[in-house]
Amino acid sequence: MKRLLICLAGISVLTACATPTPYQAAGGDQWGFQETQIESNRFRVSFSGNSLTDRETVETYFLYRAAELTLERGFDHFIVVQRATDTETRIVGSGGDPFYRPGFGLQYSYFHPRWGWHGGGDPFWNDINYREITRYEASAEIVLGRGAKPDDANAFDARDVTANLGPQIVRPEAG
């Protein structure tokens, strides 16, 4: 019974860590939104997601934060001056023989549509699983403005953005 409780506690801890980045200020783990004031009405805004947060969510959270910041500062609209979404991808291997030394024997890898990248090193059949991890960060400089939104494709009405994107925002669980 004690082992079962320990296993369940371990699984719940791992499950809590295995969730997309919620809409939150970036803290010690660096995932979330950040902003830096450049001038009285110009800011650099960004949102970084962990490897479980897809690109669309990162870009949605970025736009929502830009709109939220605009309203917090008493402005009505914002214009995106420069915008970028950066992608960081890396391949991580797991499994295999912990005593296997690179350069010994034959190395190979293959891709299977269902299981992803696999590799191994003969003669010991120490199969290594490869997984691609991708993280996204959306960032931009925005200029805040008052009054009617300009007729510009890069201009956003902050109230419309918060109203339309608000239902998609997932905030951290209270606890």
Stockholm file with secondary structure:
# STOCKHOLM 1.0

chainA/1-175         MKRLLICLAGISVLTACATPTPYQAAGGDQWGFQETQIESNRFRVSFSGNSLTDRETVETYFLYRAAELTLERGFDHFIVVQRATDTETRIVGSGGDPFYRPGFGLQYSYFHPRWGWHGGGDPFWNDINYREITRYEASAEIVLGRGAKPDDANAFDARDVTANLGPQIVRPEAG
#=GR chainA/1-175 SS CHHHHHHHHHHHHHHHHSSCCCSCBCCTTCCEEEEEEEETTEEEEEEECCTTSCHHHHHHHHHHHHHHHHHHTTCSEEEEEEEEEEEEEEEEEEESCTTCCTTSSEEEEEEETTTEEEEEEETTTCCEEEEEEEEEEEEEEEEEECSSCCSCTTEEEHHHHHHHHGGGCCCCCCC
#=GC SS_cons         CHHHHHHHHHHHHHHHHSSCCCSCBCCTTCCEEEEEEEETTEEEEEEECCTTSCHHHHHHHHHHHHHHHHHHTTCSEEEEEEEEEEEEEEEEEEESCTTCCTTSSEEEEEEETTTEEEEEEETTTCCEEEEEEEEEEEEEEEEEECSSCCSCTTEEEHHHHHHHHGGGCCCCCCC
//
